[in-house]
Amino acid sequence: MKSKIIDDLTWRYATKKFDPKKKVSKKDLDELLEVLRLSPSSYGLQPWKFLVITDKKIREKLRPRARGQAQVTDASHLIVLCARTDIDGKYIRKYIESIIKVRGVTRKSLKAYEDRMNAVMKSKSHEEREEWASRQVCIALGMLMAACAQKRIDCCPMEGFERGKFDEILELEKSGLKSVVLCPIGYRGADDFAKNKKVRFDKGDVFGFI
């Protein structure tokens, strides 16, 4: 018998055709957004922001910049997962202050941790910091997809879009953000290919034990 999580992930697939009439409830959306907020990241720095796009006009404007893919407009919600481009001393200081507030510890006790994060970020070029932040965003995407499967909410991770144009339309640069990946969420349409069996390589091709 399959475990619950294996059953959920077997059910999940990248939905191409959403039913535009079916909407994700506020309760379910709030839970999915909390999953994103709780996602793990290196140092716990959370170098991201997640934009939930519901405005029809904006989504119609974005669709041509995503190869015309219908998921952008037809899904219940379009989530644009963004990486921060402003991971600097000020941002790290804000994170440290959050730790102090939540855990009730002293700033002195966190000095070595703060110094280490600053040293690591300063050792990277701006492009390297953006690449690092983008990888963290992909961790959050995985958490979101697993949570959607658990709740039987369909989703579709999408990298096939013009990031520069999305950033321009959503005015991300002025907020210190850049788009990394899209994840429309909602419910599969009756004409989608949901009945197709999932295809994966055999375990022997995927795993190695040393």
C-alpha positions in Angstrom: 0.0 0.0 0.0 1.3 3.4 -0.9 1.9 6.0 1.8 -0.1 9.1 1.7 2.7 11.3 0.4 3.5 8.8 -2.4 -0.2 8.7 -3.3 -0.3 12.5 -3.4 2.8 12.9 -5.6 1.6 10.1 -7.9 -1.6 12.1 -8.3 0.3 15.4 -9.1 1.3 16.4 -12.6 2.0 19.6 -14.4 -1.5 20.8 -15.3 -1.7 22.4 -18.8 -5.4 23.2 -19.0 -7.1 24.7 -15.9 -10.8 25.1 -15.4 -11.1 28.9 -15.3 -14.4 28.6 -13.4 -13.0 26.7 -10.4 -11.3 28.9 -7.8 -9.0 28.0 -4.9 -10.7 29.0 -1.6 -9.2 31.7 0.5 -8.6 29.1 3.3 -6.6 26.8 1.0 -4.7 29.8 -0.6 -3.7 31.1 2.8 -2.4 27.6 3.8 -0.4 27.4 0.6 1.1 30.8 1.1 2.0 29.8 4.7 3.8 26.8 3.2 5.8 29.2 1.1 6.6 31.4 4.1 7.8 28.4 6.1 10.0 27.1 3.2 13.7 26.5 4.1 16.5 28.6 2.8 20.2 28.9 3.3 21.0 30.6 6.6 17.2 31.1 6.9 17.6 34.4 4.9 14.5 33.9 2.9 15.8 35.8 -0.2 12.5 35.9 -2.0 9.1 37.3 -2.4 6.0 35.6 -3.8 3.5 37.6 -5.9 0.0 36.3 -6.1 -1.5 37.7 -9.4 -5.3 37.7 -9.7 -5.8 40.9 -11.7 -7.2 39.7 -15.1 -5.8 42.6 -17.1 -2.3 42.0 -15.8 -2.5 38.3 -16.4 -3.7 39.0 -20.0 -0.7 41.3 -20.4 1.7 38.6 -19.0 0.4 35.7 -21.1 2.0 36.7 -24.4 5.3 36.9 -22.5 4.8 33.3 -21.4 4.6 31.8 -24.9 0.8 32.4 -24.9 0.4 29.5 -22.4 -3.2 29.4 -21.1 -2.2 28.5 -17.5 -1.2 32.1 -16.9 -4.8 33.4 -17.4 -7.0 30.3 -16.8 -5.7 29.1 -13.4 -7.3 30.3 -10.2 -4.2 32.2 -9.1 -0.9 32.9 -10.7 2.0 32.9 -8.3 5.3 34.5 -9.5 8.2 33.3 -7.3 10.8 36.0 -7.2 14.4 36.2 -5.9 15.6 39.3 -4.1 18.4 41.2 -5.7 19.2 43.3 -2.6 20.8 40.7 -0.2 23.2 43.0 1.5 24.2 44.1 5.0 21.0 46.0 5.5 18.9 43.0 4.6 21.0 40.7 6.8 20.6 43.2 9.7 16.8 43.1 9.2 16.9 39.2 9.5 19.0 39.4 12.6 16.5 41.8 14.2 13.7 39.3 13.4 15.6 36.6 15.2 16.1 38.8 18.2 12.4 39.7 18.3 11.1 36.1 17.8 13.6 34.2 20.0 14.3 36.9 22.6 18.1 36.6 22.3 20.7 39.4 22.4 22.3 40.9 19.3 25.7 40.1 20.8 24.9 36.4 20.8 24.2 36.6 17.0 27.2 38.7 16.1 29.3 35.8 14.8 26.4 34.5 12.8 25.7 38.0 11.3 29.4 38.4 10.5 29.6 35.1 8.8 26.5 35.8 6.6 28.0 39.2 5.6 31.3 37.7 4.8 29.7 35.0 2.6 27.6 37.5 0.7 30.5 40.0 0.2 32.5 37.1 -1.3 30.0 36.7 -4.1 29.5 39.0 -7.1 26.1 40.5 -7.6 25.4 37.9 -10.3 26.4 35.1 -7.9 24.1 36.4 -5.2 21.2 36.5 -7.6 22.0 33.0 -8.7 22.2 31.8 -5.1 18.8 33.5 -4.3 17.2 31.9 -7.4 18.2 28.4 -6.2 16.6 29.1 -2.8 13.4 30.1 -4.6 13.3 26.7 -6.3 13.3 25.1 -2.9 10.2 27.0 -2.0 8.6 26.0 -5.3 9.1 22.3 -4.4 7.4 22.9 -1.1 4.5 24.6 -2.8 4.0 21.8 -5.3 4.0 19.1 -2.6 1.5 21.1 -0.5 -0.7 21.5 -3.6 -0.6 17.8 -4.2 -1.6 17.1 -0.6 -4.6 19.3 -0.9 -5.5 18.0 -4.4 -5.0 21.4 -5.9 -3.4 21.4 -9.4 -0.3 23.4 -10.3 2.2 23.8 -13.0 5.8 25.0 -12.5 6.7 27.2 -15.5 10.1 28.4 -16.6 9.1 29.1 -20.2 8.5 32.9 -19.9 10.4 36.1 -20.7 11.7 37.1 -17.3 12.8 40.5 -18.3 9.4 41.4 -19.7 7.6 40.0 -16.6 9.9 42.0 -14.4 9.1 45.1 -16.5 5.3 44.6 -16.4 5.3 43.9 -12.7 7.8 46.6 -12.0 10.0 44.3 -10.0 13.3 46.0 -10.4 12.4 49.0 -8.2 11.4 46.5 -5.4 14.8 44.7 -5.6 13.2 41.6 -7.2 13.6 39.4 -10.3 11.2 36.7 -11.4 12.5 33.1 -11.3 9.6 30.7 -11.9 5.8 30.8 -12.3 3.4 28.5 -10.6 -0.3 28.8 -11.6 -2.6 26.9 -9.1 -6.2 25.8 -9.5 -8.1 22.8 -10.8 -7.6 20.7 -13.9 -10.0 21.1 -16.8 -12.1 18.2 -18.1 -10.1 18.3 -21.3 -6.7 18.1 -19.7 -4.6 14.9 -20.0 -4.9 14.0 -16.3 -5.7 10.3 -17.0 -2.2 9.7 -18.5 0.0 7.6 -16.3 3.0 9.2 -14.7 6.3 8.3 -16.5 9.5 8.1 -14.4 12.8 6.2 -14.8 13.3 3.0 -12.8 14.8 3.3 -9.3 18.0 1.7 -10.6 18.4 4.6 -13.1 17.7 7.3 -10.5 19.5 6.2 -7.3 23.1 5.2 -6.5 24.3 3.9 -3.2 28.0 4.4 -2.2 
